[in-house]
C-alpha cells in the first residue's frame, strides 16, 4: 500500500503562484508514476500533470502547460506542482495520485488540498 498526503494549498490572488506537495509513503516498489488531478465545484475531476516515479517524462494537460510545472524529489518521495499565473478558474481541490507498473488507472489517491484563487 502507498499513502499519499498533499499539502500547501491555500488562498492566492489571481496572477499569483503557489506550490503544492504530495508525499508518498509505504511500499513503493513497482510504482510507475504520480500525477495531479483537480476537481472544481460542480465539475468532473480532470487531469493536470503527471511524472514518472524517477522524476522523468513530465506531461501536462494542454490548458496547464506553460503555467504549471510538475517535479519529483526521489529522495523525499515527494511530487510537487508549481502553479504560476493562477486564474480564478484554477480554483479546485487538487488531488495527488499514483499508479503501479502495468496499471492504466491510478491506484492510490490522496485526500486533496484546496486551492482557491481570488479575482
N, C-alpha and C positions, 0 to 999 in steps of 0.2 A: 504494500500500500504506500501511496505517496500523499503527503499532506501539503497543501498549498495555502499560504497565508499572504494576503495582499495588505499593503499599507501605502500611505502617502496621499490618499485622496483628500479633497477639501474644496474650498470655495476660492475661485480665482476670477479676476476681471477679464473680460474679452480682450484678446491680444496678448494675454499673459502666458506664462509657462508653468508646467507642473510635471514632476516626475513621480510616477508610482512604481512600486516594487512588489515582487512576489517571491517569497522564499519557499523553496521546496525542501521537504524533509521526508525521512522514511526510506524505504527500499527503492532505490533509484536505478537499479540495474535494468537494462533493456529499455530505458526511456529514450525516446526519439526526439521529441520537440516540446516546446512550450509556446503558448500563444496568449494573446489578449483578445477578448471579445467585449462587447459592450451592449447594454440594453437601456434604451431611453424609455420613459413612461409611455405606455400605450403602443410601443413598437416592439418588433421582434428583435431578438438578440442578433447582433451582426459581428462578423469577423473584423478585427482591427489589424493585427500583425502576428507573425509567428517567427520562430527562430529554432534552429536545431539545438539539441542538448549540449553540444560542444561549442555553441555560440556562433555557428555559421549560418549561411544562407537565409538572411532575413527576408521576409516577404511582407507585403502590406496590401491592405485594401486600397483601391485606386484613390478614394477620396481622402485618405490619410497620408498618402505618400508625399514626402516633402515637408510635412509638418510634424509627423511623429517619427520617432526612432526607437526601435527595439534593440536591446542588447542583453547579453547574459554574462554574468560573472561565474565561471565554472567553479572557482574555489569556494565561493559562497553559496553556490547552487541557487542563485537569485537572478531573476529576469527583471528588467527594467523597461518602462515605457516613458520616454521623454516626449512630452507634448508641448509644442510651441504654437504660437499664433492661435491660441484657443478661441473658439467661437461658441456662442450660446448653444448652438446645435450639437456641440460635443458633450453637453450635459447628459450624463448617464451613469449607471452603475457599471464599473469596469471589472470584468472577471478574468482571472488567470486560469489557464487550463494546461493540461499536459497529456501526452499520449505516448504509448509504447510503440516499439518497432512492430510493424505489421498491422497496426490499427489505423484505420482511416479516420475514425472518430476519436474525439478527446475523451480519455477515460476518467480523468481527475479534474476537479473544479475547486476553486477557492470560494470563499463566501462573498466576495465582491467588495469593492471600495467605491464610495460615491464621489463623483467629480461633478461639481456644479460651476458653470461659467456664467457670470452675470454680465448683462449688457450695459 
